[in-house]
Amino acid sequence: MKFKNPIIPGFYPDPSICKKGDDYYLVTSTFEFFPGVPIFHSKDLVNWTQIGHCLTRKSQLDLENIAASKGIYAATIRYNPFNDLFYMVTTNTTKIGNFFVYASDPAGEWSEPVLVDQGGIDPSLYFDDEGTAHFITNARDRNVHKAGFLMGPIDLKTGVFLKPPVPVWGGIGQNAPEAPHIYKRGDWYYQLIAEGGTELNHMVTIARSKELYGLYEPCPFNPILTHQNQKGHLFQATGHADLIEDNEGNWWAVFLGYRQTHQYFHHLGRETFLAPVNWVDDWPLINNGKSIQVSMETEIKKDVIQKPRSVYKTNLINWDFNWVYLRNPDEGCYEFTPKGLYLTGNMYNLSNVANPAFLGIRQTHLTGKAEFDIEFNPTINNEEAGVSVFYKFDAHFDIFIGRMDNQNYLCFRKIVGDITHMEAKLPLQSQGTITIKVCASPLIYNVYAIINGQEIYLGQGLTRHVSTEAHELGFTGVFYALYASGNGKVAQSKALFTRVQIEDKDLED
């Protein structure tokens, strides 16, 4: 069996996986973006299709005034065969804390949140052989009496603990222990965690016990996955894993990692990877202890063909799962029509920690080309609309039509930290459709506009200026975003977006 990593490219971090029959389901975290927690389906663990989101209503996911990289942290998905329901458990770090939702159909609507009164992050569920649900989180909470993790049985109807949660294994002593999961294989219970922080020192460690609540003994060859000493490797920060056994008895790990560009820099976000799990003396070892590669070749005999990424095209007459809003959407800003998407700017812009008129699609490959057709003729000063290469409120490159001093301009603006630079500002006469083109490479974005058939070069932006490492630590990745703004006032003019086409260079070694 051969495949290429990452299996889900772009900002899809903290993967968790479960299965029902021959169907596999996977979720990732979403932080300040809405809807929350995308859910993917696969038959072969390699080819994944998004089938929905777990959190689609504001009653489930309140993101008002959520800071960048806050909101929804790591999620866990589990199937409960005792009641034939799927459970997704996660944390809204700024609002309600830990909670879970459930559904009979993962592609359908999920329940309202059931709150669990326990601190920490990265919650997980384990269903024992009698069907009791056990809830575990990391316990870095100031109110928790012992470092490590807390676990206890809960009532799935109320989220109330049936017994007080107790400390379990706390890791091998690295910083930021998180991402706990419990499994049973044979006579052993296993507690899998991540340690080292979700940066260059990230790792996966594990311990086992004959009793669910311990005492857990650590694996003698921990960590069972890490790239912490592989400075020049394309993939860095591998960790935050979840394990799954397929129907043929093979074990697999899904986990996060990122592709570095400049050494130590990454901008696409943390992505979802796959590797086989080997068992040595009843201990799991991810990829037999070897580093994770783009091209993976396993000893497992399965006839799986990984589909290459196709060109993404849309005329924006309907919303699809690829697109997300920045925090809860201001519904009045968006109108999908047979002509395309009309965006009307509200008072917020992309540099506000708020909910501007924003519709973003993840950049999923380091190299590629993205084109966007826009019609916008503002008549009010300070109104603007266009396309942004967006990481967060203080890290974005904006290519837009804006009105200043009673004149419309085509502009290319770069915002990096507290620096704002106008790279290009070209006066516009009356015009129809303008095509904005972004050509991405690992180190540089080159930006163009096509007006009346003429291609105009607007300038370039460095990928490291929209990277995690160039700013206060963040957990997200770059989006191509359609946006509009009245810059302090509700805009009077609508922008019409009629075409998006994204061509990515497929994964290479």
C-alpha positions in Angstrom: 0.0 0.0 0.0 1.4 3.4 -1.1 0.1 6.9 -0.4 1.4 10.5 0.0 1.3 12.7 3.1 -0.3 14.9 4.2 -3.5 13.0 3.5 -5.6 16.2 4.3 -3.4 19.1 3.3 -3.8 22.7 4.6 -5.1 24.0 8.0 -6.7 20.8 9.3 -4.9 20.2 12.7 -5.5 17.9 15.7 -7.1 15.0 13.7 -9.2 12.4 15.5 -10.6 9.3 13.9 -13.3 6.6 14.4 -15.1 4.0 12.4 -18.4 2.3 12.0 -18.3 -0.8 9.8 -16.3 0.0 6.7 -16.7 3.7 7.1 -14.1 6.0 8.7 -14.8 9.4 10.0 -12.2 12.1 10.9 -12.5 15.6 12.5 -10.1 18.5 13.1 -10.0 21.7 15.1 -11.1 25.1 13.8 -10.4 27.8 16.4 -12.1 31.1 15.4 -13.6 29.9 12.1 -17.2 29.0 11.5 -18.8 26.4 11.0 -16.7 24.5 13.5 -15.1 21.1 13.4 -15.2 19.7 9.8 -16.0 16.1 9.4 -14.5 13.9 6.7 -15.4 10.4 5.5 -13.2 7.7 3.9 -13.4 4.0 3.0 -9.6 3.5 2.7 -8.0 5.9 5.2 -6.2 7.7 2.3 -8.9 9.4 0.3 -11.1 11.7 2.4 -14.2 13.7 1.5 -15.6 16.4 3.7 -19.3 15.6 4.5 -20.1 18.4 6.8 -19.3 20.2 10.1 -20.2 19.2 13.6 -20.9 22.8 14.8 -23.1 24.7 12.4 -25.3 26.8 14.6 -24.4 29.7 16.9 -26.2 27.9 19.7 -23.5 25.2 19.4 -20.6 27.6 18.6 -20.5 31.1 19.9 -17.4 32.8 18.5 -18.3 36.5 19.2 -15.2 38.5 20.0 -13.0 35.3 20.1 -9.3 36.2 19.8 -7.2 34.7 17.0 -6.4 31.1 17.7 -8.9 30.8 20.5 -12.3 29.2 20.2 -12.5 25.5 19.3 -9.4 23.5 20.2 -8.8 19.9 19.5 -11.8 17.6 19.0 -12.2 13.9 19.4 -14.7 11.8 17.5 -15.9 8.4 18.8 -18.6 5.9 17.7 -20.6 4.3 20.5 -21.8 0.9 19.4 -24.0 0.6 22.6 -26.4 3.3 21.4 -25.4 3.7 17.7 -24.4 7.3 18.1 -21.4 9.4 17.2 -19.9 11.7 19.7 -17.7 14.7 19.1 -16.1 16.2 22.2 -14.1 19.5 22.2 -13.4 22.8 24.0 -14.6 26.3 23.3 -11.7 27.8 25.2 -13.2 31.3 25.6 -16.8 30.5 26.2 -18.3 27.3 27.6 -15.2 25.1 28.1 -15.5 21.4 27.5 -18.6 19.9 25.9 -19.8 17.2 23.5 -22.4 16.9 20.8 -23.8 13.8 19.2 -25.5 12.6 16.0 -26.8 9.4 14.5 -25.6 10.5 11.1 -22.2 12.2 11.0 -23.2 14.1 7.8 -26.4 15.4 9.4 -27.2 17.8 12.2 -25.5 17.4 15.5 -27.1 18.0 18.9 -26.9 21.0 21.1 -23.8 21.0 23.4 -23.7 18.9 26.5 -21.4 20.6 29.0 -18.8 18.7 31.1 -17.6 20.5 34.2 -13.9 19.7 33.9 -11.1 22.0 33.1 -8.2 21.5 30.7 -8.3 21.0 27.0 -8.2 18.2 24.4 -11.1 16.1 25.8 -11.6 12.5 24.7 -14.1 9.8 25.3 -13.5 6.1 25.9 -16.4 3.5 25.9 -15.5 0.5 28.0 -16.7 -3.1 27.4 -19.9 -2.4 29.4 -20.7 0.7 27.5 -19.8 3.2 30.2 -18.3 6.5 28.8 -15.1 7.8 30.4 -14.1 11.4 29.9 -10.4 12.5 30.0 -8.7 15.9 29.5 -5.3 17.3 30.2 -5.3 18.9 33.6 -3.1 22.0 33.3 -6.0 23.9 34.9 -4.9 26.0 37.9 -7.7 24.4 39.9 -6.5 20.9 39.3 -4.6 19.5 42.2 -2.2 17.3 40.2 -0.4 17.8 36.8 -1.2 15.4 34.0 -4.6 14.2 33.1 -8.0 13.6 34.8 -10.4 10.9 33.9 -13.8 9.8 35.2 -17.0 8.0 34.1 -19.8 10.4 32.9 -23.5 10.2 32.2 -23.9 10.7 28.4 -27.3 12.4 28.8 -26.2 15.1 31.2 -22.4 15.2 31.0 -22.3 14.8 34.8 -19.5 12.7 36.3 -20.7 9.4 37.9 -17.6 9.4 40.0 -15.1 12.1 40.7 -12.4 12.2 38.0 -9.0 11.0 39.1 -5.4 11.6 37.9 -4.0 9.2 35.4 -0.6 9.1 33.6 1.0 12.5 33.1 3.6 11.8 30.4 7.4 11.5 30.3 8.1 15.0 31.6 8.0 17.1 28.5 6.1 20.4 28.4 2.5 20.8 27.4 1.1 17.3 27.9 -2.1 17.1 25.9 -4.2 15.2 23.4 -5.1 12.1 25.6 -6.8 9.1 24.1 -7.6 5.7 25.7 -7.6 2.4 23.8 -7.8 -1.3 24.7 -6.0 -4.0 22.8 -6.0 -7.5 24.3 -5.5 -7.3 28.0 -3.9 -3.8 27.9 -5.3 -0.4 28.2 -3.2 2.3 26.5 -3.1 6.0 27.2 -1.7 8.0 24.2 -0.8 11.6 24.6 1.2 14.4 23.0 4.0 16.3 24.6 6.7 18.9 23.9 4.3 21.6 22.7 2.8 21.8 19.2 6.0 23.2 17.7 9.4 21.7 16.8 9.6 19.6 19.9 6.2 17.9 19.4 6.0 14.2 20.1 3.7 11.3 20.8 4.2 9.2 23.9 2.2 6.3 25.4 1.8 4.2 28.5 -0.2 1.0 29.3 -1.9 -0.7 32.2 -4.0 -3.8 32.9 -6.5 -1.5 34.7 -8.3 1.3 33.0 -7.5 3.8 35.8 -3.9 2.7 36.2 -1.2 2.4 37.3 0.2 3.2 33.8 3.7 2.3 32.8 5.4 4.3 30.1 6.6 2.7 26.9 10.4 2.0 27.1 11.0 3.5 23.6 9.0 6.7 24.0 8.5 8.9 22.0 6.8 6.6 19.5 6.6 9.5 17.0 8.6 12.7 16.7 10.6 14.8 14.2 12.2 16.9 17.0 15.8 16.3 15.9 15.2 16.4 12.1 16.0 20.0 11.4 16.1 19.9 7.6 13.1 17.6 7.1 10.1 19.0 5.1 7.8 17.8 7.8 8.0 19.2 11.3 6.1 19.1 14.6 4.6 15.7 14.1 2.4 14.8 17.0 -1.1 14.9 18.5 -2.1 11.4 17.2 -5.1 9.2 17.3 -5.0 5.4 16.6 -7.4 3.2 14.7 -7.6 -0.5 13.9 -9.0 -1.3 10.4 -11.2 -4.3 9.6 -8.2 -6.4 8.6 -6.5 -6.0 11.9 -4.0 -3.3 10.8 -3.4 -0.4 13.1 -2.9 3.2 11.8 -2.1 6.6 13.3 -3.5 10.0 12.1 -1.6 12.9 13.5 -0.7 16.5 12.8 2.5 18.0 11.3 3.4 20.9 9.1 5.5 21.5 6.0 8.3 24.0 6.6 9.4 26.5 4.0 12.2 28.7 5.3 13.8 26.7 8.1 11.5 26.9 11.1 8.7 28.7 9.2 5.3 27.4 8.1 2.2 29.2 6.9 -0.3 26.6 5.6 -1.0 25.5 9.2 -0.8 22.1 10.8 -2.1 19.4 8.5 -3.3 15.8 8.8 -0.9 12.9 8.2 -1.2 9.1 8.2 1.2 6.3 9.0 1.0 2.6 9.9 1.5 1.4 13.4 3.7 -1.6 14.2 3.4 -3.5 17.5 6.6 -4.5 19.3 6.1 -6.5 22.6 2.6 -5.2 22.8 3.8 -1.6 22.4 2.7 0.5 19.3 5.4 2.2 17.2 4.3 4.6 14.6 5.9 3.9 11.2 8.3 1.5 12.9 10.1 4.4 14.4 11.1 5.9 11.1 10.5 9.5 10.0 7.4 10.4 8.1 7.8 10.9 4.4 5.8 12.4 1.5 5.7 9.1 -0.3 4.8 6.3 2.2 5.2 2.6 1.3 3.9 0.1 3.8 4.0 -3.6 4.1 0.2 -3.7 4.4 -1.3 -5.2 1.2 -4.2 -3.1 0.2 -5.3 -2.0 -3.3 -5.6 1.7 -2.6 -5.2 4.4 -5.2 -4.8 7.9 -3.9 -6.7 10.4 -6.0 -4.7 13.5 -7.0 -6.2 16.8 -6.1 -8.3 18.2 -8.9 -8.7 21.8 -9.9 -11.2 23.5 -7.6 -13.8 25.6 -9.4 -16.9 27.4 -8.3 -19.2 30.2 -9.5 -20.2 30.9 -6.0 -23.9 30.5 -6.5 -24.0 28.3 -3.4 -21.9 27.8 -0.3 -19.9 24.6 0.0 -18.0 22.9 2.7 -14.6 24.3 1.6 -15.6 27.8 2.8 -15.7 29.2 6.3 -16.5 32.5 7.9 -14.4 34.4 10.4 -16.3 34.0 13.7 -20.1 33.9 13.5 -21.1 35.4 10.2 -23.0 38.7 9.9 -25.7 37.1 7.8 -26.7 40.3 6.0 -23.3 40.5 4.4 -23.7 37.4 2.2 -26.1 36.8 -0.7 -25.6 33.7 -3.0 -27.4 34.3 -6.3 -27.4 32.7 -9.8 -24.9 35.5 -10.7 -22.5 34.7 -7.9 -21.8 35.8 -4.4 -22.7 39.4 -3.4 -20.7 40.6 -0.4 -21.6 43.8 1.4 -19.1 45.1 3.8 -20.1 45.9 7.4 -18.2 48.3 9.7 -15.4 45.8 10.4 -12.2 45.1 8.4 -9.8 42.2 8.4 -7.6 43.9 11.0 -10.4 43.9 13.5 -11.0 41.1 16.0 -14.6 40.8 14.9 -16.8 39.3 12.2 -16.1 41.2 8.9 -17.7 40.1 5.6 -15.3 37.3 5.0 -15.5 33.9 3.2 -12.3 31.9 3.3 -11.0 28.7 1.7 -7.8 27.1 2.9 -4.6 27.2 0.9 -3.7 23.5 0.8 -0.5 23.4 -1.2 2.8 25.3 -1.2 2.8 25.8 -4.9 -0.2 26.8 -7.1 -2.3 29.4 -8.7 -5.6 31.0 -7.5 -7.9 33.2 -9.6 -10.9 35.3 -8.4 -13.3 37.3 -10.6 -14.8 40.4 -8.9 -17.0 43.3 -10.0 -17.0 46.2 -7.6 -17.6 49.9 -8.3 -17.8 51.7 -4.9 -19.2 55.2 -4.7 -18.5 55.9 -1.0 -15.0 56.7 0.2 -13.2 54.0 2.3 -15.3 51.1 1.0 -13.3 48.2 -0.3 -13.6 44.6 -1.5 -11.3 42.0 -2.9 -9.2 39.0 -2.0 -6.9 38.5 1.0 -4.1 36.0 1.6 -5.2 35.8 5.3 -3.5 34.3 8.3 -4.9 36.5 11.1 -5.9 40.1 11.9 -2.3 41.4 11.9 -1.0 39.1 9.1 -2.6 39.4 5.7 -2.0 40.5 2.1 -5.0 42.2 0.5 -5.6 42.8 -3.2 -8.7 45.0 -3.5 -10.7 47.6 -5.2 -11.2 50.6 -2.9 -12.4 54.2 -3.1 -10.2 56.9 -1.7 -10.5 60.7 -2.2 -13.5 60.1 -4.6 -11.4 57.9 -6.9 -11.4 54.1 -7.2 -8.1 52.3 -7.1 -6.8 48.8 -7.5 -4.5 48.2 -4.5 -2.1 45.6 -3.1 -1.6 46.1 0.7 0.5 44.1 3.1 -0.2 44.1 6.8 2.5 42.5 8.9 2.3 43.1 12.7 2.0 46.8 13.2 3.4 47.7 9.7 1.0 48.5 6.9 2.6 48.9 3.4 0.7 49.8 0.2 2.7 47.9 -2.4 0.5 49.0 -5.4 -2.2 51.6 -5.9 -3.5 52.0 -9.5 -6.3 54.4 -10.4 -9.3 52.7 -12.1 -11.7 54.1 -14.6 -15.1 52.5 -15.1 -14.5 48.8 -15.3 -16.3 45.5 -15.4 -14.9 42.2 -14.1 -11.4 42.2 -12.7 -9.5 39.0 -12.2 -7.2 38.8 -9.2 -4.5 36.2 -9.6 -2.2 34.9 -6.8 0.7 32.6 -7.8 2.0 30.8 -4.7 5.4 29.2 -4.2 6.9 28.0 -1.0 8.6 31.4 -0.3 6.7 34.0 -2.3 3.3 35.0 -3.4 3.3 36.9 -6.7 0.1 38.9 -7.3 -1.5 40.0 -10.6 -4.6 41.6 -11.9 -6.2 41.1 -15.3 -8.2 44.1 -16.5 -9.7 44.2 -20.0 -7.5 41.3 -21.0 -4.3 42.9 -19.8 -2.3 41.3 -17.0 -0.8 43.7 -14.5 1.9 42.7 -12.0 1.1 44.2 -8.6 4.0 42.9 -6.5 4.9 40.1 -4.1 4.6 39.1 -0.5 6.8 36.7 1.4 5.2 33.6 2.8 7.1 34.0 6.1 5.2 37.3 6.8 2.0 35.3 7.1 3.6 32.4 8.9 3.0 31.2 12.5 6.6 31.9 13.5 6.6 35.6 12.4 3.9 36.5 14.9 2.6 35.8 18.3 2.1 32.0 18.4 -1.0 31.0 16.4 -2.6 27.6 15.6 -4.3 28.3 12.2 -3.1 28.6 8.6 -3.5 30.7 5.5 -6.8 31.2 3.7 -7.6 32.8 0.4 -10.5 35.0 1.6 -13.1 37.0 -0.3 -13.9 40.1 1.7 -15.6 43.4 1.8 -15.5 46.3 4.3 -17.0 49.7 4.9 -14.1 50.5 7.3 -16.1 51.8 10.2 -19.5 52.1 8.4 -21.9 49.7 6.8 -21.0 49.7 3.1 -23.5 51.0 0.5 -22.0 49.1 -2.5 -22.0 45.4 -3.1 -19.1 43.4 -4.5 -20.0 40.5 -6.8 -17.7 37.5 -6.9 -18.4 35.3 -9.9 -15.6 32.8 -10.2 -12.9 31.1 -8.1 -10.4 28.7 -9.6 -7.6 27.1 -7.6 -4.9 24.9 -9.3 -2.5 23.3 -6.9 0.7 21.5 -7.7 0.2 18.0 -6.3 2.3 16.6 -3.5 5.9 15.9 -4.4 8.9 14.4 -2.6 
